[in-house]
């Protein structure tokens, strides 16, 4: 961080007006006043949060004092973060106010301090909420920049929150109305795709994922392998996520193929997820006749993997579509799934 400080000191030179200072009617003839304005916003948000918590207490609720093992979380913004935010806001107000080195220094300072909070495995949602409130009070534009700010690996705040199964923080980020849930990290995954790896602890967590599905592109493919959120959920045996993807308003496309030509159904057959196979086959648009780059179908993959129960499901599905006039889709491999020599 030391290498960025000279640039930050140059950034915090005199300027005429700062949006947050105007809102607080503070004279900004000196740069220290703008920094103090941001600190004042932070302190006001802390006081408001404490007042809300006090209002929630019921007469019957015992007064629990914080113990040494459970300290009250410190939610004040760091001086480095406030200074970086002031500099970023200056750049947003006037794009020519800072040179490229100064902009990079401000961005790096904010990104490092923000990600330091989000990378904590059990980050307190109250801390994240307070920071978001302060960012918004300074400027909605600043809030949008910081919410979607990515680290060197391309991960944003919502990437971290989903990967840590902290759906309370995910909800807070989504409620800003500024969160880009379709943004891919350097590995090619969106926050929506990472839900396949997350643990749901409550019904509210599932509702939060449903909200993400409404906001995002459920059929977006990862840049490296071309997998979709549905494929990832299937490969990890996440029946709950698969069901949510199929039932969302956009509706996940069960026939999307990755770079190897594999579909979600083929993936379920290979991994032996019979319950997911049944769910996918229940989709009217599910095409069991699709072949991958090796000319394998879902049925041949199931047989090769020794998944005879799944092969029976596929064989019964083919027979059903054939008897109901399924056309070419039914003309797949009509083999005996109990014959392991196939």
Secondary structure by P-SEA (a helix, b strand, c coil): cccaaaaaaaaaccccccaaaaaaccccccaaaaaaaaaaaaaaaaaaaaaaaaaaccccccccccccccccccccccaaaaaaaaaaaaaaaccccccaaaaaaaaaaaaaaaaaaaacccccaaaaaaaaaaaaaacaaaaaaaaaccccccccaaaaaaaacaaaaaaaaaacccccccccccccccccccccccccccaaaaaaaaaaaaaccccbbbccccccaaaaaaaaccaaaaaaaaaccccccccccccccccaaaaaaaacaaaaaaaaaacccccccccccccccaaaaaaaacaaaaaaaaaaaaaaaaaacccccccccccccccccc
